[in-house]
Amino acid sequence: MTTRKAAKKAPKAKTKAKAKAKKPVRMKRMPKEWVEPFFAALSAADPEPKTELNYTNPYTLVVAVALSAQATDKGVNLATEKLFKLADTPEKMVALGEDRVRDMIKTIGLFRNKAKNAVALSQKLIDEFGSEVPQSREALESLPGVGRKTANVVLNVAFGEPTIAVDTHIFRVSNRTGLAPGKDPLAVELALEKVVPEKYKLHAHHWLILHGRYVCKARKPDCAKCDVYKYCLWPEKAPLTPEDI
């Protein structure tokens, strides 16, 4: 006769078996000889990619990128259109004050903390950097609200350094295609630094982010419009029809 204890243990055994079956599939890495034509295709489609964030100088770029965390570029641009007309220098932002900044960016997610950081980073630029945006990752990361990703964007866009800031789009494209698989953004960034050919490094960040934003989208990738379809190793990519080829 089956005891109550034995009956209770049965579901646990099934749960373990189910968990084992759901082991993630390890993504294949793109062959080295594919990387050059992969970026050549992206370059041919968009030779001079640009950031979609609006800014007027390195300072407004730092603020805009910091505000863009967990927000869309379009949403940030709507908020900063008025903000940057009043505060396009650290001194003007500090004079504007946290309350007014908060009111002007309240349409952006996490606006309270972002307003606080915008004023604080402005004050730090005044106190420690002569109101100039520093040109080193370490110095940039010392600013309130500025992490590695923001620092890399500023170094790339404002100062022309071949840095790659890994956001959700770049993380997805790098893993999905097999270009630079990694478990976290830093792992992907370091992998990209190794595989991206030198002549493509300056624009690699923007090619990948724009590709992820408009083509290799999270929910439904538009494989038919993909310039690098034949180099993508994603097992779930949509098959092309004769009209797509």
Backbone torsions as a table, in degrees:
resi	resn	phi	psi	omega
1	MET	NA	135.3	-178.4
2	THR	-76.5	130.6	-179.4
3	THR	-85.5	163.8	179.6
4	ARG	-64.2	-36.8	-179.6
5	LYS	-63.2	-42.7	-179.5
6	ALA	-63.5	-39.4	-179.7
7	ALA	-65.3	-34.7	-179.7
8	LYS	-72.3	-29.3	-176.6
9	LYS	-77.0	-24.8	-175.6
10	ALA	-56.3	-47.8	-179.5
11	PRO	-60.2	-32.6	180.0
12	LYS	-62.5	-40.7	179.9
13	ALA	-62.6	-39.5	179.0
14	LYS	-66.5	-39.8	-179.9
15	THR	-61.6	-43.0	179.9
16	LYS	-63.8	-42.5	-179.7
17	ALA	-63.9	-38.2	179.7
18	LYS	-66.4	-41.8	179.5
19	ALA	-63.4	-36.8	-179.8
20	LYS	-66.0	-38.4	-177.7
21	ALA	-68.5	-22.7	-177.2
22	LYS	-92.5	27.4	179.9
23	LYS	-64.9	130.2	-177.3
24	PRO	-64.9	143.6	179.7
25	VAL	-81.6	132.2	-178.7
26	ARG	-75.8	126.5	-176.4
27	MET	-73.4	139.4	178.2
28	LYS	-75.7	150.9	178.1
29	ARG	-94.0	137.5	179.9
30	MET	-60.9	133.7	177.0
31	PRO	-56.6	142.2	-176.8
32	LYS	-56.3	-36.9	-176.7
33	GLU	-71.5	-8.9	177.4
34	TRP	-89.6	-21.0	-172.9
35	VAL	-62.9	-45.1	179.5
36	GLU	-58.9	-53.3	178.8
37	PRO	-66.4	-26.2	176.3
38	PHE	-60.1	-50.9	-179.4
39	PHE	-75.3	-29.2	177.0
40	ALA	-63.3	-37.4	178.9
41	ALA	-67.4	-42.7	178.6
42	LEU	-65.8	-38.1	180.0
43	SER	-66.9	-40.5	-179.7
44	ALA	-64.7	-35.2	-179.2
45	ALA	-75.3	-29.9	-177.3
46	ASP	-151.7	83.2	-174.1
47	PRO	-59.3	-35.1	-176.3
48	GLU	-127.3	73.1	-178.3
49	PRO	-69.0	145.5	-178.7
50	LYS	-128.3	158.4	174.0
51	THR	-67.2	148.4	178.4
52	GLU	-94.6	1.9	174.9
53	LEU	-83.2	135.8	177.5
54	ASN	-84.3	134.3	178.2
55	TYR	-156.6	162.1	-178.4
56	THR	-118.4	-18.6	-179.7
57	ASN	-160.1	172.4	-178.8
58	PRO	-55.2	-34.2	-179.7
59	TYR	-66.1	-49.8	-179.8
60	THR	-66.2	-27.2	176.1
61	LEU	-65.4	-46.5	178.5
62	VAL	-56.3	-46.9	-178.6
63	VAL	-64.3	-45.8	-178.3
64	ALA	-61.8	-43.5	-179.2
65	VAL	-67.6	-39.8	177.4
66	ALA	-62.8	-37.4	179.2
67	LEU	-71.8	-22.3	-174.0
68	SER	-78.7	-7.1	178.3
69	ALA	-60.2	126.8	-178.5
70	GLN	55.0	35.3	177.1
71	ALA	-148.1	159.4	178.5
72	THR	-85.5	153.0	177.2
73	ASP	-60.3	-38.9	-179.8
74	LYS	-61.2	-43.9	179.7
75	GLY	-65.8	-38.8	178.5
76	VAL	-66.0	-43.2	-179.8
77	ASN	-60.7	-37.7	178.6
78	LEU	-63.8	-39.2	-178.7
79	ALA	-75.5	-38.0	-175.1
80	THR	-82.8	-12.2	179.5
81	GLU	-55.8	-45.7	178.9
82	LYS	-82.7	-37.7	-177.6
83	LEU	-59.2	-48.0	-175.7
84	PHE	-73.0	-17.1	174.3
85	LYS	-71.3	-28.9	179.5
86	LEU	-96.4	-28.4	-174.8
87	ALA	-140.5	88.2	177.9
88	ASP	-110.6	13.3	174.4
89	THR	-138.2	159.4	178.4
90	PRO	-58.3	-39.9	-179.0
91	GLU	-62.2	-42.8	-179.3
92	LYS	-68.0	-35.0	179.7
93	MET	-68.3	-43.2	178.5
94	VAL	-63.7	-41.6	179.7
95	ALA	-65.7	-33.1	179.2
96	LEU	-64.2	-40.7	176.0
97	GLY	88.5	153.6	-175.6
98	GLU	-60.6	-40.7	-178.0
99	ASP	-61.5	-44.8	-179.1
100	ARG	-71.8	-37.2	177.2
101	VAL	-63.0	-44.8	179.7
102	ARG	-58.6	-41.7	-179.1
103	ASP	-67.3	-32.5	-177.0
104	MET	-79.9	-21.4	-178.3
105	ILE	-114.8	19.5	-174.2
106	LYS	-67.3	-9.4	176.7
107	THR	-83.0	-8.0	-179.5
108	ILE	-95.8	143.3	176.9
109	GLY	-59.9	145.2	179.4
110	LEU	59.3	32.5	-172.9
111	PHE	-61.8	-31.6	-178.7
112	ARG	-63.8	-50.4	-178.8
113	ASN	-68.4	-35.6	179.9
114	LYS	-67.8	-36.9	177.5
115	ALA	-64.7	-42.5	178.5
116	LYS	-60.6	-44.5	-179.5
117	ASN	-67.9	-37.4	-179.4
118	ALA	-60.3	-41.8	178.9
119	VAL	-73.5	-41.1	-178.7
120	ALA	-65.8	-42.6	179.8
121	LEU	-67.8	-32.5	177.4
122	SER	-65.0	-42.9	179.2
123	GLN	-65.0	-37.7	179.8
124	LYS	-68.9	-37.0	176.4
125	LEU	-61.7	-39.5	178.6
126	ILE	-66.7	-47.1	-173.6
127	ASP	-73.0	-37.6	-170.4
128	GLU	-115.8	-16.1	-175.2
129	PHE	-128.8	19.8	177.7
130	GLY	59.6	31.1	179.4
131	SER	68.4	9.3	179.1
132	GLU	-102.2	145.0	177.0
133	VAL	-75.5	122.6	-178.3
134	PRO	-67.2	155.2	-176.6
135	GLN	-108.0	27.6	175.7
136	SER	-127.4	147.0	-178.5
137	ARG	-62.5	-41.0	-178.8
138	GLU	-60.3	-46.5	-179.4
139	ALA	-66.8	-40.6	179.2
140	LEU	-63.1	-41.5	-178.9
141	GLU	-70.4	-12.4	176.8
142	SER	-79.6	-12.2	-179.5
143	LEU	-79.7	139.2	178.8
144	PRO	-56.7	130.6	178.0
145	GLY	82.2	2.5	-179.4
146	VAL	-110.5	116.3	177.5
147	GLY	-107.4	-170.1	-177.3
148	ARG	-60.2	-42.3	-178.2
149	LYS	-62.4	-48.2	179.2
150	THR	-61.4	-43.4	179.6
151	ALA	-59.9	-43.0	-179.6
152	ASN	-64.5	-39.0	177.9
153	VAL	-63.1	-46.2	-178.6
154	VAL	-63.3	-44.3	178.9
155	LEU	-60.8	-39.2	-178.1
156	ASN	-73.6	-53.0	-173.3
157	VAL	-76.9	-45.0	-175.7
158	ALA	-82.2	-34.2	-172.6
159	PHE	-119.0	4.5	174.0
160	GLY	67.4	27.8	177.3
161	GLU	-89.9	144.9	-175.6
162	PRO	-79.0	51.8	179.7
163	THR	-89.9	156.0	-179.2
164	ILE	-126.0	113.6	179.3
165	ALA	-93.6	117.2	-175.8
166	VAL	-90.6	109.1	174.4
167	ASP	-104.0	-169.0	-177.3
168	THR	-64.0	-34.5	-179.6
169	HIS	-68.3	-47.4	-179.1
170	ILE	-67.2	-38.2	177.7
171	PHE	-60.0	-44.9	-179.1
172	ARG	-65.8	-49.4	-178.2
173	VAL	-62.1	-42.7	-178.4
174	SER	-63.7	-39.3	179.5
175	ASN	-79.2	-42.8	-175.0
176	ARG	-66.0	-43.5	-178.7
177	THR	-78.2	-23.4	-175.1
178	GLY	92.1	4.9	-178.7
179	LEU	-60.2	-48.4	-178.4
180	ALA	-153.1	73.5	-178.4
181	PRO	-63.4	145.0	178.4
182	GLY	-166.8	153.0	-177.0
183	LYS	-78.6	-22.9	-179.2
184	ASP	-145.5	167.6	-177.3
185	PRO	-55.0	-39.3	-179.5
186	LEU	-65.6	-41.4	179.3
187	ALA	-62.1	-40.8	179.0
188	VAL	-67.5	-42.4	179.0
189	GLU	-59.0	-47.4	-179.2
190	LEU	-65.4	-36.2	178.2
191	ALA	-67.3	-40.9	178.7
192	LEU	-64.5	-39.5	179.1
193	GLU	-59.2	-31.5	-179.2
194	LYS	-79.5	-37.8	-171.7
195	VAL	-95.7	-26.3	-176.7
196	VAL	-71.3	124.9	178.0
197	PRO	-59.4	144.8	-176.0
198	GLU	-51.8	-41.9	-175.0
199	LYS	-69.9	-12.0	179.6
200	TYR	-108.1	-3.9	-173.4
201	LYS	-65.4	-35.1	-177.2
202	LEU	-60.8	-39.6	-176.5
203	HIS	-103.9	-0.4	-175.8
204	ALA	-55.9	-42.3	-179.6
205	HIS	-55.4	-50.0	-176.4
206	HIS	-73.0	-37.1	176.8
207	TRP	-59.3	-45.3	-176.5
208	LEU	-71.2	-41.1	-178.2
209	ILE	-68.3	-40.6	179.9
210	LEU	-70.4	-36.0	177.2
211	HIS	-64.2	-42.1	179.0
212	GLY	-70.2	-32.6	-177.4
213	ARG	-74.9	-38.1	-172.0
214	TYR	-112.9	-18.1	-178.0
215	VAL	-121.7	-61.4	-177.6
216	CYS	-86.9	60.2	-174.9
217	LYS	-71.5	158.0	-174.0
218	ALA	-62.3	-53.8	-174.1
219	ARG	-79.9	-44.7	-176.7
220	LYS	-141.9	90.4	179.6
221	PRO	-62.2	141.8	178.4
222	ASP	-93.7	73.7	-174.1
223	CYS	-60.2	-31.7	-178.7
224	ALA	-64.2	-23.4	-179.3
225	LYS	-103.1	9.5	-174.4
226	CYS	-80.3	123.1	179.3
227	ASP	-75.1	-16.0	-177.8
228	VAL	-119.3	25.1	-176.9
229	TYR	-51.9	-46.7	-173.8
230	LYS	-71.0	-12.9	177.8
231	TYR	-100.0	-2.8	-176.6
232	CYS	-84.6	130.8	-178.0
233	LEU	-98.0	6.3	-178.1
234	TRP	-63.0	119.1	-176.8
235	PRO	-65.8	-18.3	-178.1
236	GLU	-100.8	11.0	-179.2
237	LYS	-65.2	145.9	-175.8
238	ALA	-70.0	137.9	177.3
239	PRO	-68.8	143.0	179.8
240	LEU	-83.7	146.0	176.3
241	THR	-92.5	164.2	178.1
242	PRO	-54.3	-32.2	-178.9
243	GLU	-69.7	-26.0	-177.7
244	ASP	-79.6	-24.1	-173.1
245	ILE	-81.8	NA	NA
